[in-house]
Structure formats: structure tokens, C-alpha cells
Amino acid sequence: MGKFLAGMIVICALAAGIGIYYLQIYAFYEPVAATGSDDVQMTVMATGQPEPILYEDFQAIDATSSPIRYRACFTTTMSQAMMSETYQPYDNAVPLEAPGWFDCFDAGEIGTALTDGQALAFMGTENITYGVDRIVAILPDGRGFVWHQINHCGELVFDGQPTPEDCPEPPESN
């Protein structure tokens, strides 16, 4: 009887582990349907407003379980020089890991390119949801990547601290 109970515990633990892995990596992500015109936007320095850029080969995933699970890949023919003169740069961009099955988005490669100065990061949309910015990074070969990153307002407010003076008031929670 002891061996049977021990075996059942091992089987239950294994099933729970597989279930948790599946939920974290696959279950909550959904493909994002491309509109073909405004899937990739960057904030223009002159106006402070996000505007669509030229892009192709857009693919993205998102999950409603967290505001920072958005990841996208695309290509653009726009040059980094032109973009750096037109769009608002984003300091301290840190790409977040994507599930392994979304293989166009390699956070390690993007992060290294940003650190080396080969990739440029731009503000996509500030406060796409409260405390979260949409970041766009462009490599010299025209590959582009988009992800959501918690901004300084979100870091403090989500941590339970008072809203800083330079931040908008957070929305009322239900």
C-alpha cells in the first residue's frame, strides 16, 4: 500500500508540474491579428503622439493575464538614422523573454544589440495601459521588435507607493 501511495504522489506531482509549465508557456498567449496599417506605432518627437510606421511581416502574441506579455516582430525599410531624427528614443529598454515557441523574438539578441548600440529603442506608446509603455527596437538590418515594459510610474505604484508628482493618477480599481 505504501508503494502505491508513493507512486500516486509522484504521478500527481508530475501532472501538476506539466500543468503549470503548460499554463505559463502556452495557455494564456493568443496570436494578435494584424490590422496591416497601425500595428507598429512610434511616438513622434515633434508631436509627442504615436503614429504608425512602415512595416511588413508583422506577427505578435499577447495575453490578458498580464499587461507585459505582449511581444511582436516585424521588418521595416525605414533607416535607423531617419527614425532617430523623427521618433522619441527610449532609455533603459530591456526586452522581456518570450515563450520559446515564439521564435522570432529573441530577448537575448535584442538586449545585446541594444547594449552594443546596434539596435535603437524608441517609445512606441507611453502608458499603453497605466504604468506600462510599449517599446519598439530596431536592428540595423530592419528587423523590429515590440514589447511592453513597466515604466517608472508603474514600478512605484504597483509596489504600493504613492503616485509620484510627475505621473498621472492611476485608474480606480474595482
N, C-alpha and C positions, 0 to 999 in steps of 0.2 A: 504494500500500500504506500510506503514511503517513497519508493522509486516512481510510482505513478504520480503522486503529488508533486514531486520534484520535477518530473518531466512536464507536467501541466504548467508549473510556474515558469519554466524555461520557454515553453511554447507561447504562453501569454506575454512574457517579456519580449520575445522576438516579434510577435504580432504587433505589440504596442510600438516597438521601435520602427518597424516598417511603416506603420500608420502615421507616426509622427514625421518620419522622413518624407513620405508622400505629401502630407499636408503642407510642409514647409517648402518643398521644391516644386510641386506640380499643382496642387488642388486649387489654390486661390488665384493663380495667374490666368488671365484671359488675353487673347490677342486683341489689339486695338485696330479697329477698322480705319484705314487711311481715307481721308477726305480728298486727297490729291491736290489741295490748294493751301491749306493752312496748318498742316500737321507739325511743321517746324517753324517756330517764330523766335525772333531775337529782338531785344529791346534796342531801339534806335537812340543814339546819344542825343540827337537834336530834339527829339520829342519826349523821350522817356517812356514811350509806348512800344509794346511788342508788335512787330509786323512780320508777315510771312517772308521766308527767303526762298530762293530757288533750290529745289531738291528733287531727288529721284530715289528709287529703290527703298522706300520707307517701310520699315517694319517695327512694331512696338508691342510691348506687353504691359499690363497693369493689373493691379489687384485692389479690390475695395477694402481689403483687410488692413491696409496701411497707406498713408499718403506718400511714402517714399519708395514704393515698389515699382514705379514707372521706369521703364528703360526703352530706348528707341535707338535705331541705327538708320542711317541714310547716306546718300552721297550728294555732293554739290559741286557745281562747276565754278562757284564763286571763289575768288582768291582770298587767302588769309590777309594779304595786305589791304584789300578793299574792305573786308569785314572789320579789320582792326580800326579803320578810319571811320566806319559807319556805326558799328554796334558797341554797346556798353560791355566792357570787359568784366569778368567775374574773378575776383581774387579768391584764393584758397579753395578752389574747386577740387573736390575729392570724389571720384566716381565710386559708386557703391557696387558691390558684386551683383551679378545677375545669375539666375539659375544656369547651370552648365548646359542645359538643352537650348538656351537662347544664345547660340554660339557666335553671333555677330558682335556681341557686346563683351569685350574683354577688359574688365576694370583694371587689371594689372598693366596691360599695354597702354591704355588711356592714361592712367596715373603716371607711368614712366614718361610718356610723351609730354604730359603737362609739366612734370618736374624738369625735364630736359629743355623745355621751351620750344619743342617741336609742335606740340598741339597748343591751340589757343582756346581759352574758355570764355564764354560770353553769357550774359544774363539772358535767359530765354524769356521767362515771365516771373516777375517778382511776386511773391505771395500767391502762387497758383492756388494754394489753399493756405489758410493762415499759418505763418511760421515756416513755410516750405517754398523754396524757389525752384523753378525749372531751369536747369543749366544745360547749355549746348557747348560741346567741344568739337573742334575741327582739326583734323590732321592735315599735314601738307599735301597728301595725295587726294584730298577731297572727301575722305570718309568722315562722317559726322556721327556724334553720339549725344543722346539726351538722357538726363536722369533728374530726379528730384533730390534736393539737398536741404536739410534743416538750416534756416538762417539764424542770425544772432537773436532775433526776437523769439523765434520758436525755441531755441535752446534754453533761454531763461524761463519763458512762460510754461513750457512743457515740464520744466524742472520744479514748478510750483513757486517760482519767484515772482515778484511784482513786475508788471509790464514796464519796460524802460520808456523814458520820455520820448525817444526817437522812434518808437514803434507804435503801430496802430493798436487800438484796443482789440483784444481777442473777441471773437463772436461769443455770444451767450451759449453756454452748453445746456442741453436739455436734461 
